Amino acid sequence: MLRLGIAALGATQLLWIAGCSREGLDLTFGRLADAARTAFGVEAERPAPPAEGPRAKRPHLVTVAQVKLDRLRLTTVHTGSLRARRTVRIFNQEEGRIVALPRFEGDAVAEGETVLEIDSALLRSQLAKAVAIRKEGQITVKRLQRLRSSNVVPEDELLRAETALEVANAEEAMLRTRLGYTEVKAPFSGIVTERLAEPGDIAPRHSHLLTIIDPSTMVTDLEVSELLLPHLVVGGAVQVRIDALGDREFAGRIARIYPELNPRTRQGRVEVELTPVPEQAQAGQFARVTFSVDASGRKVIPFAALRRDRDGEFVFRLDRDSRAHRTAVRSGHRLADRVEVLEGLAGGEQVVVRGFLGLNDGMTVEPVGEAG
């Protein structure tokens, strides 16, 4: 630095002697100083940049979509188990020893065929006694009627005899009915699925001894959301796939929609029947039922617009001033990249689809595009 100053001073004196002007001298001195700094590796002092004013706030950019009224093709799959719609559990109405139980599990039975027989010896004896009492009563009544016509017997004696005859008739009818209970016939053609006793067993009254099903009445019961139930009708066509029978789909129809919902799950029960029933279908098999229904006039938005947090579902809705407002909604069915809105939006509004990072309720935004 000392040598730099000496060199600059010497150069200045020489230029002064040479008759340079003050302005030229200053300019020349500045150039010499810069050259000297460059030669000795000393950086020149740079002027401070001018102070900047407050920076303008950039707008929050978002992509929006319009809430549309559209027609949805809803396709949902529900699972259940096959069961026979016509099922009968055979109970004995008379106690006694089982004399005959001819059919086993898997055996076919015909309508009207005897499937259970209870020992009826005691009842037959009681019936024979009742028949004898009834005949005696008939003879007594006829005799008293002849005597009464001649005023030989009082009227009350005839009335007592007629009452005794009526009791005898009732006793006989009751025993005949009980005797009929000792032989049970199949109420319809079907297959035995349960055999719970053997011949020789003493069966107490009202014991479950046999179960018969009609395999041509296979149905499955399904739990369906309350959102889908309004779109279903009795007789509506469905597709049924039974896992045990491979990937084949079978035709089915909605046979019954139960009138009550489960208050805990908000689901209703729907009964679907197979038309016709596949040959290898069996009760208890796992079935998948596909419902395909059309729902028109449904409010839909892109699924990306729907947000969730611990307070529930919501969207950011834009007003006329491009302010985003958090709006609580309740969603319905989802179909691909769209979702149904049940509550919270009227239709026609714009909602934010992209640009949620840093977006808050009431913030002014700038839409830069609209999603389809």
C-alpha positions as CSV (number, residue, x, y, z in Angstrom):
1,M,0.0,0.0,0.0
2,L,2.9,2.4,0.8
3,R,4.4,1.7,-2.6
4,L,1.0,2.3,-4.2
5,G,0.7,5.7,-2.5
6,I,4.3,6.8,-3.5
7,A,3.7,5.7,-7.1
8,A,0.4,7.6,-7.3
9,L,1.9,10.7,-5.7
10,G,4.8,10.7,-8.1
11,A,2.5,10.3,-11.1
12,T,0.4,13.2,-9.8
13,Q,3.3,15.5,-9.5
14,L,4.5,14.7,-13.0
15,L,1.1,15.4,-14.5
16,W,0.8,18.6,-12.5
17,I,4.1,19.8,-13.9
18,A,2.9,18.8,-17.4
19,G,0.0,21.2,-17.0
20,C,-3.0,18.9,-16.6
21,S,-6.2,20.5,-15.4
22,R,-7.7,19.7,-12.0
23,E,-10.6,17.7,-13.5
24,G,-8.3,15.7,-15.7
25,L,-6.0,15.2,-12.8
26,D,-8.7,13.8,-10.7
27,L,-9.8,11.4,-13.5
28,T,-6.3,10.3,-14.2
29,F,-5.7,9.7,-10.5
30,G,-8.8,7.6,-10.2
31,R,-7.8,5.4,-13.1
32,L,-4.3,5.0,-11.7
33,A,-5.7,4.0,-8.3
34,D,-7.9,1.4,-9.9
35,A,-5.1,0.0,-12.0
36,A,-2.9,-0.1,-8.9
37,R,-5.6,-2.0,-6.9
38,T,-6.0,-4.5,-9.7
39,A,-2.3,-5.0,-9.9
40,F,-1.9,-5.6,-6.2
41,G,-5.2,-7.7,-5.8
42,V,-7.1,-5.1,-3.9
43,E,-10.9,-4.9,-4.6
44,A,-12.4,-1.6,-5.3
45,E,-15.1,-0.3,-3.1
46,R,-18.5,-0.9,-4.7
47,P,-21.4,1.5,-4.1
48,A,-24.2,0.2,-1.9
49,P,-27.3,-0.9,-3.9
50,P,-30.2,1.4,-3.6
51,A,-32.7,0.6,-0.9
52,E,-35.7,-1.4,-2.2
53,G,-39.3,-0.5,-1.3
54,P,-41.9,-3.1,0.1
55,R,-42.2,-6.2,-2.2
56,A,-45.7,-6.8,-3.7
57,K,-47.5,-9.9,-2.3
58,R,-47.9,-12.6,-4.9
59,P,-51.5,-14.0,-5.4
60,H,-52.3,-17.6,-4.3
61,L,-52.8,-19.6,-7.4
62,V,-55.4,-22.4,-7.5
63,T,-57.2,-24.7,-10.0
64,V,-60.9,-24.8,-9.6
65,A,-63.8,-27.0,-10.8
66,Q,-67.6,-26.4,-11.0
67,V,-70.1,-28.3,-9.0
68,K,-72.2,-30.1,-11.7
69,L,-75.5,-31.9,-11.8
70,D,-74.8,-35.2,-13.5
71,R,-76.1,-38.7,-14.1
72,L,-74.1,-41.4,-12.2
73,R,-73.8,-45.0,-13.1
74,L,-73.4,-46.6,-9.7
75,T,-71.8,-50.1,-9.6
76,T,-71.2,-51.7,-6.2
77,V,-70.4,-55.2,-5.1
78,H,-71.8,-56.7,-1.9
79,T,-71.1,-60.1,-0.4
80,G,-73.3,-62.6,1.3
81,S,-73.9,-66.3,1.8
82,L,-76.4,-68.5,-0.1
83,R,-79.3,-70.0,1.8
84,A,-82.5,-71.9,0.8
85,R,-85.5,-69.6,0.9
86,R,-87.8,-72.6,1.7
87,T,-86.5,-74.4,4.7
88,V,-88.5,-76.5,7.2
89,R,-87.4,-77.8,10.5
90,I,-89.3,-81.0,11.4
91,F,-90.4,-81.2,15.1
92,N,-92.5,-83.9,16.7
93,Q,-95.8,-82.8,18.3
94,E,-96.3,-86.1,20.1
95,E,-93.7,-87.6,22.4
96,G,-92.7,-91.3,22.1
97,R,-90.4,-93.7,20.6
98,I,-89.2,-93.0,17.0
99,V,-90.4,-95.9,14.8
100,A,-89.2,-94.7,11.4
101,L,-86.8,-92.0,10.2
102,P,-85.9,-93.3,6.7
103,R,-84.0,-90.4,5.2
104,F,-80.4,-89.3,5.8
105,E,-78.5,-86.0,5.0
106,G,-78.4,-85.4,1.3
107,D,-81.3,-87.7,0.5
108,A,-84.1,-86.3,-1.7
109,V,-87.6,-86.4,-0.5
110,A,-90.9,-86.0,-2.4
111,E,-93.8,-83.8,-1.3
112,G,-96.2,-85.9,0.9
113,E,-93.6,-88.6,1.7
114,T,-93.5,-89.9,5.3
115,V,-90.2,-88.7,6.9
116,L,-90.9,-89.4,10.5
117,E,-93.1,-91.9,12.5
118,I,-93.6,-92.0,16.2
119,D,-95.0,-95.1,18.1
120,S,-98.8,-94.7,18.2
121,A,-99.9,-97.8,20.0
122,L,-101.0,-96.0,23.2
123,L,-102.9,-93.3,21.2
124,R,-104.7,-96.0,19.2
125,S,-105.9,-97.7,22.3
126,Q,-107.1,-94.4,23.7
127,L,-108.9,-93.7,20.5
128,A,-110.6,-97.0,20.5
129,K,-111.9,-96.3,24.0
130,A,-113.1,-92.9,23.0
131,V,-115.0,-94.4,20.0
132,A,-116.7,-96.9,22.3
133,I,-117.8,-94.1,24.7
134,R,-119.1,-92.1,21.8
135,K,-121.2,-95.0,20.5
136,E,-122.6,-95.7,23.9
137,G,-123.5,-92.0,24.2
138,Q,-125.3,-92.1,20.9
139,I,-127.4,-95.1,22.0
140,T,-128.2,-93.4,25.3
141,V,-129.4,-90.2,23.7
142,K,-131.6,-92.0,21.2
143,R,-133.3,-94.0,24.1
144,L,-133.9,-90.9,26.2
145,Q,-135.3,-89.0,23.3
146,R,-138.0,-91.7,22.8
147,L,-138.8,-91.7,26.5
148,R,-138.9,-88.0,26.6
149,S,-141.5,-87.9,23.8
150,S,-143.7,-89.9,26.2
151,N,-142.8,-87.7,29.2
152,V,-141.3,-90.7,31.0
153,V,-138.0,-89.0,31.8
154,P,-137.3,-85.4,32.7
155,E,-135.8,-83.0,30.2
156,D,-132.6,-82.3,32.2
157,E,-131.7,-86.0,32.0
158,L,-131.8,-85.9,28.2
159,L,-129.7,-82.7,28.2
160,R,-127.0,-84.4,30.3
161,A,-126.9,-87.3,27.9
162,E,-126.6,-85.0,24.9
163,T,-123.7,-83.1,26.6
164,A,-121.9,-86.3,27.4
165,L,-122.2,-87.3,23.8
166,E,-120.7,-84.0,22.6
167,V,-117.8,-84.5,25.0
168,A,-117.2,-88.0,23.7
169,N,-117.2,-86.7,20.1
170,A,-114.6,-84.0,21.1
171,E,-112.4,-86.6,22.8
172,E,-112.5,-88.8,19.8
173,A,-111.6,-85.9,17.5
174,M,-108.7,-84.8,19.7
175,L,-107.2,-88.4,19.8
176,R,-107.5,-88.7,16.0
177,T,-105.6,-85.4,15.7
178,R,-102.9,-86.5,18.0
179,L,-102.7,-89.8,16.2
180,G,-102.1,-87.9,13.0
181,Y,-99.1,-86.1,14.6
182,T,-97.3,-89.4,15.0
183,E,-96.7,-89.5,11.2
184,V,-95.0,-86.5,9.7
185,K,-94.9,-86.0,5.9
186,A,-92.6,-83.7,3.8
187,P,-94.4,-80.4,3.1
188,F,-92.5,-80.0,-0.2
189,S,-90.0,-81.8,-2.4
190,G,-86.4,-81.1,-1.3
191,I,-83.3,-82.4,0.3
192,V,-82.6,-83.5,3.9
193,T,-79.8,-81.3,5.4
194,E,-80.1,-82.4,9.1
195,R,-81.0,-85.7,10.8
196,L,-80.8,-85.3,14.6
197,A,-82.2,-88.6,15.9
198,E,-82.3,-92.3,15.2
199,P,-85.0,-94.9,15.2
200,G,-85.5,-96.2,18.7
201,D,-84.8,-92.8,20.4
202,I,-87.4,-91.5,22.8
203,A,-88.2,-88.0,21.5
204,P,-89.7,-85.5,23.9
205,R,-92.4,-83.4,22.6
206,H,-91.3,-80.5,20.3
207,S,-87.8,-81.9,19.6
208,H,-86.0,-80.8,16.4
209,L,-85.5,-84.1,14.5
210,L,-85.1,-83.3,10.8
211,T,-84.4,-80.3,8.4
212,I,-85.5,-80.2,4.8
213,I,-84.6,-77.5,2.2
214,D,-85.8,-76.7,-1.3
215,P,-82.5,-76.2,-3.3
216,S,-84.4,-74.5,-6.1
217,T,-85.0,-71.5,-3.9
218,M,-81.5,-70.2,-3.3
219,V,-81.2,-66.6,-2.1
220,T,-78.6,-64.4,-0.4
221,D,-79.1,-61.7,2.1
222,L,-77.0,-58.5,1.7
223,E,-76.4,-55.5,3.9
224,V,-76.7,-52.4,1.7
225,S,-76.0,-48.7,2.5
226,E,-78.9,-46.4,2.9
227,L,-77.5,-44.3,0.1
228,L,-78.0,-47.1,-2.4
229,L,-81.4,-48.3,-1.2
230,P,-83.4,-45.5,-2.9
231,H,-82.1,-46.6,-6.3
232,L,-83.1,-50.3,-5.9
233,V,-86.5,-51.8,-6.8
234,V,-88.0,-55.2,-6.3
235,G,-87.5,-57.3,-9.5
236,G,-84.3,-55.4,-10.5
237,A,-81.7,-57.4,-12.3
238,V,-78.3,-58.1,-10.6
239,Q,-75.3,-60.2,-11.4
240,V,-74.2,-63.0,-8.9
241,R,-70.8,-64.7,-8.8
242,I,-70.3,-67.7,-6.6
243,D,-66.7,-68.1,-5.6
244,A,-67.0,-71.9,-5.4
245,L,-68.2,-72.1,-9.0
246,G,-65.4,-70.0,-10.6
247,D,-65.6,-66.7,-12.4
248,R,-69.0,-67.3,-14.0
249,E,-71.7,-64.8,-13.4
250,F,-75.3,-65.9,-12.9
251,A,-78.5,-63.9,-13.4
252,G,-80.3,-62.8,-10.2
253,R,-83.1,-60.5,-9.2
254,I,-84.0,-58.4,-6.1
255,A,-86.7,-60.5,-4.4
256,R,-87.3,-58.4,-1.3
257,I,-86.2,-55.1,0.3
258,Y,-86.7,-55.1,4.0
259,P,-88.5,-51.9,5.3
260,E,-86.2,-51.2,8.3
261,L,-82.6,-50.1,8.6
262,N,-80.0,-51.0,11.2
263,P,-79.8,-47.8,13.3
264,R,-76.1,-48.5,14.1
265,T,-74.8,-49.2,10.6
266,R,-77.4,-47.3,8.6
267,Q,-77.7,-50.3,6.3
268,G,-80.8,-52.1,5.1
269,R,-81.3,-55.8,4.2
270,V,-81.9,-56.8,0.6
271,E,-82.7,-60.4,-0.5
272,V,-81.5,-61.5,-3.9
273,E,-82.6,-64.7,-5.6
274,L,-80.9,-66.7,-8.3
275,T,-83.0,-67.2,-11.5
276,P,-82.4,-70.0,-12.2
277,V,-80.3,-71.7,-9.5
278,P,-77.0,-73.2,-10.8
279,E,-76.8,-76.9,-10.5
280,Q,-73.9,-77.0,-8.1
281,A,-75.1,-74.1,-5.9
282,Q,-75.3,-75.0,-2.3
283,A,-76.5,-73.3,0.9
284,G,-73.6,-71.6,2.7
285,Q,-71.5,-70.8,-0.4
286,F,-69.9,-67.3,-0.6
287,A,-71.6,-65.1,-3.2
288,R,-70.8,-61.6,-4.6
289,V,-73.7,-59.6,-6.0
290,T,-73.1,-56.6,-8.3
291,F,-75.7,-53.8,-8.3
292,S,-75.7,-51.4,-11.3
293,V,-78.1,-48.5,-11.0
294,D,-78.5,-45.1,-12.7
295,A,-78.8,-42.0,-10.5
296,S,-79.7,-38.8,-12.3
297,G,-79.5,-35.2,-11.1
298,R,-76.7,-35.9,-8.6
299,K,-74.3,-33.1,-7.5
300,V,-70.7,-34.2,-8.3
301,I,-67.3,-32.7,-7.9
302,P,-63.8,-34.0,-8.6
303,F,-62.6,-36.3,-5.9
304,A,-59.4,-34.2,-5.5
305,A,-61.6,-31.3,-4.2
306,L,-62.9,-33.2,-1.2
307,R,-60.8,-32.7,1.9
308,R,-61.0,-34.4,5.3
309,D,-59.7,-33.6,8.8
310,R,-60.8,-34.4,12.3
311,D,-63.8,-32.0,12.0
312,G,-65.2,-33.9,8.9
313,E,-65.4,-33.5,5.2
314,F,-65.1,-30.1,3.5
315,V,-64.2,-28.2,0.3
316,F,-62.9,-24.7,-0.4
317,R,-65.7,-22.8,-2.2
318,L,-65.0,-19.6,-4.1
319,D,-67.3,-16.6,-3.9
320,R,-67.7,-13.7,-6.4
321,D,-64.6,-11.9,-5.0
322,S,-62.4,-15.0,-5.5
323,R,-62.3,-15.7,-1.8
324,A,-62.0,-19.3,-0.7
325,H,-64.4,-20.3,2.1
326,R,-64.1,-23.6,3.9
327,T,-67.5,-25.3,3.5
328,A,-68.6,-28.5,5.3
329,V,-70.1,-31.2,3.0
330,R,-71.3,-34.8,3.2
331,S,-70.1,-37.0,0.4
332,G,-71.9,-40.0,-1.2
333,H,-70.8,-42.5,-3.8
334,R,-67.5,-42.2,-5.5
335,L,-67.3,-43.1,-9.2
336,A,-63.7,-43.1,-10.6
337,D,-62.3,-39.5,-10.1
338,R,-65.7,-38.0,-9.2
339,V,-67.6,-38.1,-5.9
340,E,-71.3,-37.3,-5.1
341,V,-72.1,-34.4,-2.7
342,L,-75.2,-35.0,-0.6
343,E,-75.1,-31.9,1.6
344,G,-73.3,-28.5,1.7
345,L,-73.4,-27.4,-1.9
346,A,-76.3,-26.3,-4.1
347,G,-74.7,-26.8,-7.5
348,G,-73.0,-24.4,-9.9
349,E,-70.4,-23.2,-7.4
350,Q,-66.6,-23.3,-8.0
351,V,-64.4,-25.4,-5.6
352,V,-60.7,-25.6,-5.4
353,V,-59.1,-28.7,-6.8
354,R,-55.4,-27.9,-6.6
355,G,-53.4,-25.4,-4.7
356,F,-54.2,-26.4,-1.1
357,L,-50.7,-25.7,0.3
358,G,-51.0,-22.6,2.4
359,L,-54.7,-22.1,1.6
360,N,-56.7,-20.8,4.5
361,D,-60.4,-19.9,5.0
362,G,-61.2,-16.5,3.6
363,M,-58.0,-16.2,1.6
364,T,-58.2,-14.4,-1.8
365,V,-57.0,-16.7,-4.6
366,E,-56.4,-16.4,-8.3
367,P,-57.8,-19.3,-10.4
368,V,-55.4,-20.2,-13.2
369,G,-57.3,-23.1,-14.6
370,E,-60.4,-25.2,-14.4
371,A,-60.5,-28.9,-14.1
372,G,-62.9,-30.9,-16.2
